[in-house]
Amino acid sequence: PKFFQFLDENNEIQTYAGQEHDELIRSTDGAIIVDISDWARLRKVGEAIRRFNLPVACIDHHIPSDDMGKAVVSDQTASSTGELLYDLITNSPVEMDQQIVDALYTCILTDTGSFRFSNTTPLTHQVTADLLRRGADFRKIYERVYESNSKSRSILMGNLLANLHFECDDQLAWFVLTQELLEKTGAELWETEGFSELPRSIEGVQVSLMFTETRDGKTKVSFRSKGRIAINELAKKFGGGGHKFASGATTTMDLQEALHTVLEEAKNLVNISLEQKI
């Protein structure tokens, strides 16, 4: 996403582009995979890593769904992969420069929802305090990530909020992002980063869903919970996964089928929780 490009000042990050990068991957000694424990989510680059039989190390804080490599650093109690990387770096000869400090701070800031999600711990604040002592440019980072909305993104956000739907005594909220709406507003798909959190901020809403229509006719669903109802098992039913209160899935269903099928399961989950007075 454009609002993270300040972290790549030297334009070193590349997006895998098939044959263009195959020789590069073939020639490497190994691959380090961060923030993912699921081969399916790596898509084409994951296929290339396995095709060339590269040794793999994985650093992640999600619930693992696959055996990702010979060396695995996995801690589901960590706030973020950034917190794990901080631990690895501070226990190694590597010196943290400004770019590393800012990248780690950005990772922890965003993955904790600005320190408001349930994955925030005392250790999280200790780590970020040390990053601040090391010169993390917190004001610039916050401005780039959260205060750089384009006009198109703002208009799209307004459209989505104006078309929110509520179920289960307003404890379940959902909205739909269509390709038509993206085209109408002129927004790019990457600009929808963070939109899935919007309904969760409404008083009384316990679970929120964001349905995104993909260009190839599939449907991506983002599942969010305020913290009383776990939704990662719900995401698993549709081939996804993630955190207990923040998960996602990309289904092969078209938008209308996904709306019907996923909403029924979500309403059942919320209604059961209401009956149990969770």
C-alpha positions in Angstrom: 0.0 0.0 0.0 1.1 3.5 -0.8 1.0 4.7 2.8 3.7 2.2 3.7 6.1 3.1 1.0 8.0 5.5 3.2 9.5 2.4 4.9 11.2 1.4 1.6 13.3 4.5 0.9 15.7 2.7 -1.4 13.0 1.0 -3.4 14.3 -2.5 -2.5 11.0 -4.3 -2.0 9.8 -6.2 -5.1 6.5 -8.0 -5.8 7.0 -11.5 -7.3 6.4 -11.5 -11.0 6.7 -15.0 -12.2 9.6 -15.8 -14.5 11.1 -12.4 -13.9 12.0 -13.5 -10.4 12.4 -17.3 -10.8 16.1 -17.2 -11.4 16.6 -14.9 -8.4 14.7 -17.3 -6.2 16.5 -20.3 -7.6 19.9 -18.7 -6.8 19.1 -17.9 -3.1 20.3 -20.0 -0.2 16.9 -19.9 1.5 13.7 -18.0 2.2 12.5 -16.3 5.4 8.7 -16.0 5.6 7.3 -13.5 8.0 3.7 -13.0 9.4 2.2 -16.0 7.5 2.0 -19.7 8.5 -0.1 -20.7 5.5 1.3 -21.8 2.1 -2.0 -20.9 0.4 -1.6 -17.2 1.3 1.8 -17.1 -0.2 0.2 -18.0 -3.6 2.6 -17.8 -6.5 5.7 -16.9 -4.6 5.1 -19.9 -2.2 4.8 -22.2 -5.2 8.2 -20.9 -6.5 9.8 -21.4 -3.1 8.7 -25.0 -3.0 9.4 -25.6 -6.7 13.0 -24.8 -6.2 13.1 -26.7 -2.9 14.5 -23.7 -0.8 15.1 -24.2 2.9 12.5 -22.1 4.7 12.5 -20.3 8.1 9.2 -18.8 9.4 8.7 -16.1 11.9 5.0 -15.6 12.8 2.6 -14.9 15.6 -0.6 -16.4 14.0 -2.1 -19.8 14.7 -0.1 -22.0 12.3 -2.1 -23.9 9.7 0.9 -25.4 7.8 4.4 -26.7 8.5 6.3 -23.8 7.1 9.9 -24.7 7.4 12.9 -26.3 9.1 13.3 -23.3 11.4 10.2 -21.8 13.0 9.8 -18.9 15.4 6.2 -18.9 16.5 4.6 -17.2 19.5 0.9 -16.6 19.4 1.1 -14.4 22.6 3.2 -11.8 20.7 1.4 -8.7 19.6 3.0 -8.9 16.2 5.7 -10.3 14.1 7.5 -7.0 14.6 7.7 -7.8 18.3 9.4 -11.2 17.5 11.8 -9.6 15.1 12.7 -7.0 17.7 13.6 -9.8 20.1 15.7 -11.6 17.5 17.5 -8.4 16.5 18.3 -7.2 20.0 19.8 -10.7 20.8 22.0 -10.6 17.7 25.0 -8.5 16.6 22.8 -6.5 14.2 22.7 -2.8 14.9 19.3 -1.1 14.5 19.4 1.8 12.2 16.6 4.3 11.7 14.9 2.3 9.0 14.8 -0.8 11.1 13.5 1.1 14.2 10.7 2.8 12.2 9.7 -0.4 10.5 9.4 -2.3 13.7 7.5 0.5 15.4 5.1 0.7 12.4 4.5 -3.1 12.5 3.6 -3.1 16.2 1.5 0.1 15.9 -0.6 -1.2 13.1 -1.0 -4.8 14.2 -2.2 -3.7 17.7 -4.6 -1.2 16.2 -2.7 1.6 17.8 -2.3 -0.4 21.0 -6.1 -1.0 21.5 -6.5 -4.6 20.4 -6.4 -7.5 22.9 -3.0 -8.6 21.6 -1.4 -5.6 23.3 0.6 -6.6 26.4 2.9 -4.9 28.9 5.8 -6.3 26.9 4.4 -4.6 23.8 4.7 -1.2 25.5 8.1 -2.0 26.8 9.3 -2.9 23.3 7.8 0.2 21.7 9.2 2.4 24.6 12.7 1.1 23.7 12.0 1.8 20.0 11.1 5.4 21.0 14.3 5.7 22.9 16.1 4.5 19.8 14.5 7.4 17.8 11.4 5.9 16.2 9.7 8.8 14.4 6.3 8.1 15.9 4.7 11.4 14.7 5.8 10.9 11.0 4.8 7.2 11.1 1.3 8.0 12.5 0.7 10.7 9.9 1.9 8.5 7.0 -0.2 5.5 8.0 -3.4 7.1 9.4 -3.6 10.7 8.2 -2.8 10.4 4.5 -6.2 9.4 3.1 -6.9 10.2 -0.5 -10.1 11.9 -1.6 -11.2 8.7 -3.2 -10.6 6.6 -0.1 -12.6 9.1 2.0 -15.5 9.0 -0.4 -15.4 5.2 -0.5 -15.4 5.0 3.3 -18.5 7.3 3.4 -20.3 5.1 0.9 -19.6 2.0 2.9 -20.7 3.5 6.2 -23.9 4.8 4.6 -24.8 1.2 3.6 -24.1 -0.7 6.8 -26.4 -3.6 7.6 -27.3 -4.8 11.1 -28.4 -8.2 12.4 -28.9 -10.0 15.7 -30.2 -7.0 17.7 -27.5 -4.8 16.2 -24.7 -7.0 17.5 -23.7 -8.1 14.0 -22.8 -5.5 11.4 -21.7 -6.0 7.8 -21.1 -4.1 4.6 -20.2 -4.9 1.0 -17.4 -3.6 -1.2 -18.1 -4.2 -4.9 -15.9 -3.7 -7.9 -18.5 -1.3 -9.2 -18.2 0.9 -6.0 -14.4 0.9 -6.4 -14.7 2.1 -10.0 -17.3 4.7 -9.1 -15.2 6.3 -6.3 -11.9 5.9 -8.1 -10.3 4.2 -5.1 -7.7 1.4 -5.3 -8.2 -1.9 -3.5 -5.2 -1.3 -1.3 -6.9 1.9 0.0 -9.5 -0.2 1.8 -6.8 -1.2 4.4 -8.4 -0.9 7.8 -12.0 -0.6 6.6 -12.9 -3.9 8.2 -12.4 -2.3 11.6 -15.0 0.4 11.0 -18.2 -1.4 12.2 -16.4 -2.8 15.2 -16.2 0.8 16.6 -20.0 1.1 16.8 -21.5 0.7 20.3 -23.2 -2.7 20.7 -21.6 -4.3 17.7 -19.8 -7.5 18.7 -19.0 -9.0 15.3 -18.4 -7.2 12.0 -18.0 -8.6 8.5 -16.6 -6.9 5.3 -17.4 -8.6 2.0 -15.1 -7.7 -0.8 -15.8 -8.7 -4.4 -12.6 -9.6 -6.2 -11.9 -8.9 -9.9 -12.1 -12.6 -10.7 -15.6 -12.9 -9.2 -14.6 -14.4 -5.9 -15.4 -13.0 -2.4 -13.0 -12.0 0.3 -14.4 -11.8 3.8 -12.9 -10.0 6.7 -14.1 -11.1 10.2 -13.7 -8.8 13.2 -14.8 -9.2 16.8 -14.8 -6.7 19.6 -13.3 -9.3 21.9 -16.2 -11.3 23.4 -17.0 -13.7 20.5 -14.1 -15.6 18.8 -14.4 -15.6 15.0 -11.3 -17.5 13.8 -13.2 -20.8 13.7 -15.9 -19.1 11.6 -13.2 -18.0 9.2 -11.8 -21.5 9.1 -15.1 -22.8 7.8 -14.5 -20.9 4.6 -10.9 -21.8 4.1 -9.4 -18.9 6.1 -8.0 -18.2 9.6 -6.1 -15.7 11.6 -6.4 -14.3 15.1 -9.2 -15.1 17.6 -10.8 -11.7 17.1 -9.5 -10.8 13.6 -9.5 -13.2 10.8 -10.1 -13.5 7.1 -11.0 -15.8 4.2 -11.0 -15.7 0.4 -13.8 -17.9 -0.9 -14.5 -19.3 -4.3 -18.2 -18.1 -4.0 -19.5 -15.2 -5.9 -20.7 -12.2 -3.8 -24.4 -13.2 -3.5 -23.6 -16.8 -2.5 -21.0 -15.6 0.0 -23.4 -13.1 1.5 -26.1 -15.8 2.0 -23.8 -18.6 3.2 -21.4 -16.6 5.5 -24.1 -14.4 7.0 -26.1 -17.5 8.0 -23.1 -18.9 9.8 -22.2 -15.6 11.4 -25.8 -15.0 12.7 -25.8 -18.5 14.2 -22.6 -17.8 16.0 -23.8 -14.4 17.4 -27.3 -15.8 18.3 -25.7 -18.7 20.2 -23.6 -16.2 22.1 -26.6 -14.1 22.9 -28.5 -17.1 24.2 -25.5 -17.9 26.4 -25.3 -14.2 27.4 -21.6 -14.0 26.6 
